[in-house]
Amino acid sequence: MPIINKQPAIVKREYAIEEPVALVVERYAAFIQSAPDYVVNSALTKVLFRDAEFSAGRSNNRGPRGRGVRKTASQQGAKA
């Protein structure tokens, strides 16, 4: 078993965020000397995976790999 885990897959997405939020993300990234992408990913991970109600719903809708609901054919071709 390796000591260092394989890097998780990085997927490019495009989302619009409010100007004040974008400024805070950039300032926070500078504060911790990291990329804004890292700040956004970390913040979303903390919020979304700690939401108990959402997590309960997720566990009821797991696909065959246990990673959430499977995408339909129309969702697979759509860009987020």
C-alpha positions in Angstrom: 0.0 0.0 0.0 1.5 3.4 -1.0 2.2 6.0 1.7 0.9 8.8 -0.6 -2.5 8.4 -2.1 -3.2 9.0 -5.8 -4.2 12.6 -6.6 -7.9 12.9 -7.0 -9.3 13.6 -10.5 -9.6 17.3 -11.2 -12.6 18.3 -13.4 -12.9 21.7 -14.9 -16.3 23.4 -14.4 -17.5 26.9 -14.9 -19.7 28.7 -12.3 -20.7 32.3 -11.9 -20.1 33.7 -8.3 -20.9 37.1 -6.9 -18.1 39.7 -7.0 -17.7 40.0 -3.2 -17.3 36.3 -3.0 -14.7 36.2 -5.7 -12.7 38.9 -4.0 -12.8 37.0 -0.7 -11.7 33.8 -2.4 -8.7 35.6 -4.0 -7.8 37.3 -0.7 -8.0 34.1 1.2 -6.0 32.3 -1.4 -3.2 34.9 -1.1 -3.5 34.6 2.7 -2.8 30.9 2.7 -0.5 31.1 -0.3 -2.6 28.8 -2.4 -4.6 28.9 -5.7 -8.2 30.2 -5.7 -9.3 26.9 -7.1 -8.0 25.1 -4.0 -9.9 27.6 -1.7 -13.1 27.1 -3.6 -12.7 23.3 -3.6 -11.9 23.1 0.1 -14.7 25.4 1.1 -17.3 23.5 -0.9 -16.0 20.2 0.4 -16.3 21.4 4.0 -19.9 22.8 3.5 -21.4 20.2 1.2 -20.0 17.0 2.8 -20.9 18.2 6.3 -24.5 18.9 5.6 -26.3 16.2 7.5 -29.6 16.4 5.6 -27.9 16.4 2.2 -25.6 13.5 3.3 -28.7 11.4 4.4 -30.3 12.0 1.0 -27.0 11.1 -0.8 -26.7 7.8 1.1 -30.2 6.8 -0.2 -29.3 7.6 -3.8 -25.9 6.0 -4.2 -25.0 4.4 -7.5 -23.2 1.1 -7.9 -19.8 2.7 -6.9 -21.3 4.5 -3.8 -20.5 7.9 -5.3 -24.0 9.4 -5.8 -26.7 9.2 -8.4 -25.7 8.0 -11.9 -26.0 10.6 -14.6 -28.5 10.1 -17.3 -27.5 10.2 -21.0 -28.7 13.8 -21.3 -26.7 14.8 -18.2 -23.5 13.1 -19.4 -23.3 15.3 -22.5 -24.2 18.5 -20.8 -21.6 20.9 -19.6 -22.1 22.2 -16.0 
